[in-house]
Amino acid sequence: MASNASEESVKASWALAKSQGMDAFQGNAHLECQALLTLLREVGVHVILTGETEDFDKLQNVKGAPWVSKALKKNLYEPGAVERFFVGLL
């Protein structure tokens, strides 16, 4: 029973982090997250701060590995595809 409660807690925390981004973290946890994100950027890892990768193409009705396969077929990895996504947001 404890592992189910723990698993549900992790799922709830993950959902909160995806929906609120850095705002999901308070106090020292927020500062530690900022430090981690800075280190990741310095080595070339860019984290999506709110949401999930699937948000780059919501027309696909799948998640996870099937989404990645479809995204690769649509060439979403090309620089122009991501740039067009962000231009639409601004």
Sequence and secondary structure as in RCSB ss.txt:
>XXXX:A:sequence
MASNASEESVKASWALAKSQGMDAFQGNAHLECQALLTLLREVGVHVILTGETEDFDKLQNVKGAPWVSKALKKN
LYEPGAVERFFVGLL
>XXXX:A:secstr
 HHHHHHHHHHHHHHHHHHHGGGG  HHHHHHHHHHHHHHHHTT    SSS GGGG TTS   SHHHHHHHHHTT
TTSHHHHHHHHHHH 
